[in-house]
Every structure is written in C-alpha cells, then in structure tokens.
Amino acid sequence: MYFIDTHIHLYDSEFDPDLELIINNAISKKITKFILPNLDSKTIDKMHHITHLYPEICYSALGLHPTSVNENYKTELNLIEQHIAQTNCVAIGEIGIDLYWDKTFYNQQVDAFIYQIQLAKKHQLPIIIHTRNSFNEVFEILDKHHTSTLKGVFHCFSGNAEQAQKILDYKTFKLGIGGVLTFKNSGLDKIITNMSLSDIVLETDGPYLAPVPYRGKRNIPEYLLLVANKLAEIKNTSTDIVAQITSQNAKSLFNI
C-alpha cells in the first residue's frame, strides 16, 4: 500500500524549517510521491530545486496560477513555456480561473488559461485546474477546447453534484479530493458517496486546507492519511483499497 499526494506546495516557506523531516515522515507512512504545482516565475527555481533533491519522489508541474495573473502575464507565460521545453515536468498547472480574490484581471485569466490548455495539448501533458467561484467560466472554456486527449484534474474539488457530473462527463478528468472532505458542513461526503474511486485522486494542497482535526493549521503530507481514511469510511471500503485505486489513477494521469 502506498499513496500519492497529487497537489502539494513543498516549496512554500512554511516547509522551510523541516522539509526533510516532513518528507521522511510521509514516506514512513507510505506516502511516497508528491506532485508540486507551480504558481508563477517566483516559485519555479525553488520547486525545481526540491524535485532535484528528491528525484522519483517529487515531481514538477509548470503553470501560471490564476491569482498570479496580472498585466505582465504574457511575460510569465513565455517564461513558463521555456521551462516546459527545458525540464521534465509531469503536468501544466496550477492553472484556471479564480474569481474569489480579485476580478480585475478576469479577461487575462481567461486568456492565460486557454493559452496553457494549448501548451498542455502541444506537450501532451495533463492539466491541474484551479476553480474558485468560477465553475461556469471554466466549463465554458473547456466546452470549447476539450478534446479526447486533454486530461487532468480539478484540484481541490468542492463543488456540487451537478458540477461533479459535468466534470466526469468530459471522460478525461479526475476530481482532486483533500482536506475539505473532512469538514463537517462541506457536503462533499454526500457527493463522493455516488462516485467511483476510479474518478478520484488524493491531495493535501499543503500547507493549506489541513483536514480535521488540524483545520486552520499547517497542512503536512502525512495528513493525506486522514483524507484517505475518511474516503474509505464514506465508500465503505478499506484504506488499502483507496490507496491502491487512487494511486493508480494518479500514476496513469501524470505518467509517473
């Protein structure tokens, strides 16, 4: 039995004091692989440094996060595209639309999202999609640009049943499930009940969104087990089965 954390920001300064310790602790608990989604040009070098320190354990994804999109977004996209050509990344991400924090650069977010979808197609890589207050906008873009070869994950899914079904109807996307599943009033448990484990990958989104009982604290990789245990409880199966299926989903999706 082993687990894959498909979304964690190990390059975040929250992990600086004890990165080696938390990775070793996670590995001791059978969490053996981590995918590190990028935010913007400021995080690329540190992300690559970690993936070089931990080859076959940590994997890079490259993308421009929607909250990092501003008037200089085209320069950022050019830099990311250069790194894609020069490095061995496993996905384009974290990309998408975020209308929660600021709508100032909405049109630029749309342009950046479409551009990076095209990058994913060009390099035959999956995409890691960030949606916050933006499911309709993301769906509108995907409806125009989705093909049978475009695959990926809706990171930190916290939508409703209709939105979950819309994602699965594309046939090539998984739902990224993390600490929100353990939140008392999230309602995500009811949506997951009617889904197959084959549609799910696990993630922490560390250092953010720690599961209960650590909600509000730093989210570390070993807390992925709390998400897996909750998922096993909801699906009335064993944690071993959850590990087996979700890890195979991640391996297939990210080709790791």
C-alpha positions in Angstrom: 0.0 0.0 0.0 1.2 3.5 -0.9 -0.3 6.9 -1.5 0.4 9.7 -4.0 -0.1 13.3 -3.0 -1.1 14.9 -6.3 -1.0 18.5 -5.1 1.3 20.0 -2.5 3.4 23.2 -2.4 6.5 21.8 -0.8 8.4 24.9 -1.9 6.3 27.2 0.3 8.2 28.9 3.0 6.0 27.1 5.6 8.0 24.0 4.9 11.5 25.6 5.0 12.3 24.7 8.7 11.7 21.0 8.4 11.2 19.9 4.8 13.5 16.8 5.0 11.7 15.7 8.2 8.2 16.0 6.8 9.1 14.2 3.6 10.7 11.4 5.5 7.8 11.1 7.9 5.4 11.0 5.0 7.4 8.2 3.3 7.4 6.2 6.5 3.6 6.4 6.4 3.6 5.1 2.8 3.1 8.5 1.1 5.8 8.0 -1.5 5.2 10.5 -4.3 4.4 14.2 -4.5 3.4 16.5 -7.3 4.4 20.1 -6.9 2.2 22.6 -8.9 3.8 25.9 -9.7 2.4 29.4 -9.0 4.5 31.8 -11.1 8.0 32.7 -12.0 8.9 33.3 -8.4 8.4 29.6 -7.4 9.9 27.8 -10.4 13.6 27.7 -9.2 12.7 26.5 -5.7 10.3 23.9 -7.0 12.9 22.5 -9.3 15.5 22.5 -6.5 13.2 20.3 -4.4 12.5 17.9 -7.3 16.2 17.6 -7.9 16.8 16.9 -4.3 14.1 14.2 -4.3 14.0 12.6 -7.7 11.4 9.8 -8.2 9.7 11.3 -5.1 8.9 14.9 -6.0 7.6 15.9 -9.5 7.3 19.4 -11.0 4.2 20.8 -12.7 4.5 24.2 -14.5 1.9 26.8 -14.9 0.7 30.3 -14.1 -1.8 30.3 -11.2 -4.8 32.5 -11.9 -4.2 34.7 -8.8 -0.7 35.4 -10.2 -2.2 36.7 -13.5 -1.7 40.5 -13.9 -0.7 43.0 -16.6 2.6 41.1 -17.1 1.0 37.7 -17.6 2.3 37.2 -21.2 5.9 37.5 -19.9 5.2 35.0 -17.2 3.6 32.6 -19.8 6.7 32.9 -22.0 9.0 32.0 -19.2 6.9 29.0 -18.2 6.9 27.8 -21.7 10.7 28.0 -21.8 10.9 25.9 -18.7 8.5 23.3 -20.1 10.8 22.8 -23.0 13.9 22.6 -20.8 12.6 20.4 -17.9 10.8 17.1 -17.3 7.5 18.3 -15.8 4.5 16.0 -15.4 1.7 18.5 -15.9 0.6 22.0 -16.7 -0.6 23.6 -13.6 -1.8 25.1 -11.5 -4.0 26.9 -14.0 -7.6 28.1 -14.2 -9.9 30.9 -13.1 -10.2 32.5 -9.7 -13.0 35.0 -9.1 -12.9 34.9 -5.3 -10.0 37.2 -4.5 -10.0 39.7 -7.4 -11.8 40.0 -10.7 -9.6 42.8 -12.0 -7.7 40.6 -14.5 -10.5 38.3 -15.4 -10.0 38.6 -19.2 -6.3 38.0 -18.7 -7.1 34.9 -16.6 -9.2 33.6 -19.4 -6.5 34.2 -22.0 -3.8 32.6 -19.8 -6.0 29.6 -19.1 -6.7 29.0 -22.8 -3.0 29.5 -23.7 -1.9 26.9 -21.1 -4.5 24.4 -22.3 -2.9 24.7 -25.7 0.5 24.2 -24.1 -0.8 21.0 -22.5 -2.0 19.7 -25.8 1.3 20.6 -27.5 3.3 18.8 -24.9 0.8 16.0 -24.3 0.6 16.8 -20.6 -2.4 16.8 -18.2 -3.6 20.0 -16.6 -4.2 20.8 -13.0 -7.3 23.1 -12.8 -7.9 25.7 -10.1 -11.5 26.8 -9.8 -12.8 29.2 -7.2 -16.2 30.9 -7.7 -15.6 30.0 -11.4 -17.0 26.6 -12.4 -19.3 28.1 -15.1 -16.4 30.1 -16.6 -14.1 27.1 -16.6 -16.7 24.9 -18.1 -17.4 27.4 -20.8 -13.7 27.3 -21.8 -13.4 23.6 -21.6 -16.5 23.0 -23.7 -14.7 24.9 -26.5 -11.3 23.5 -26.1 -11.7 20.0 -24.6 -10.6 17.0 -26.8 -10.4 13.3 -26.0 -6.6 13.7 -25.4 -6.9 16.6 -23.0 -6.9 15.2 -19.5 -6.3 16.4 -16.0 -7.7 17.0 -12.5 -10.0 19.6 -10.9 -7.9 20.4 -8.0 -9.5 20.8 -4.5 -12.9 19.9 -5.8 -15.6 21.5 -3.5 -18.5 22.0 -6.0 -21.9 20.4 -6.1 -23.2 17.1 -7.5 -24.1 18.7 -10.9 -20.7 20.2 -11.3 -19.0 16.9 -10.3 -21.1 15.1 -13.0 -20.2 17.8 -15.6 -16.5 17.2 -14.9 -16.9 13.4 -15.2 -18.9 13.8 -18.4 -15.7 15.0 -20.1 -14.4 11.4 -19.5 -10.8 12.5 -19.1 -10.8 14.4 -15.8 -10.4 13.3 -12.2 -11.5 15.1 -9.0 -8.8 16.1 -6.6 -10.0 15.3 -3.1 -8.3 16.7 0.0 -9.0 18.1 3.5 -12.3 19.6 2.6 -13.8 16.1 2.6 -13.3 16.0 6.4 -15.0 19.4 7.0 -18.3 18.9 8.8 -20.6 21.1 6.6 -18.8 20.8 3.3 -21.4 18.4 1.8 -18.6 16.8 -0.2 -19.1 13.4 1.6 -22.6 13.2 0.1 -21.3 13.9 -3.4 -18.5 11.3 -3.1 -20.9 8.6 -2.0 -22.3 8.3 -5.5 -18.9 8.5 -7.3 -16.4 5.8 -8.2 -13.0 5.7 -6.7 -11.7 5.5 -10.3 -12.7 9.2 -10.6 -10.6 10.4 -7.7 -7.1 11.4 -6.9 -5.9 12.4 -3.4 -4.2 15.6 -2.5 -3.3 17.8 0.5 -2.8 21.2 -1.0 -0.3 21.7 1.8 0.4 23.9 3.5 -3.2 24.9 3.1 -6.6 23.3 3.9 -5.5 20.9 6.6 -8.1 18.3 7.4 -10.0 17.9 10.7 -8.7 17.8 13.4 -5.9 20.1 12.2 -8.1 22.5 10.3 -6.5 26.0 10.3 -3.0 24.7 11.0 -0.2 23.9 8.6 -1.2 21.0 6.3 1.6 18.4 6.0 1.9 15.4 3.7 1.1 12.7 6.4 -2.4 14.3 6.8 -3.2 12.7 3.5 -4.0 9.6 5.5 -6.8 11.4 7.3 -8.4 12.1 3.9 -7.9 8.6 2.7 -9.4 7.2 5.9 -12.5 9.5 5.5 -12.9 8.4 1.9 -12.7 4.8 2.9 -15.4 5.3 5.5 -17.7 7.1 3.0 -17.2 4.4 0.4 -17.5 1.6 2.9 -14.2 0.1 1.9 -10.7 -0.3 3.2 -8.0 2.4 3.2 -5.8 -0.1 1.4 -8.3 -0.2 -1.5 -8.5 3.6 -1.5 -4.7 3.8 -1.7 -4.5 1.2 -4.5 -7.1 2.8 -6.7 -6.3 6.5 -6.2 -2.6 5.9 -6.6 -3.1 4.0 -9.8 -5.3 6.9 -11.0 -2.5 9.3 -10.3 0.2 7.2 -11.9 -1.9 6.9 -15.1 -2.9 10.6 -15.2 0.6 12.0 -14.6 2.6 9.2 -16.2 4.8 8.7 -13.1 
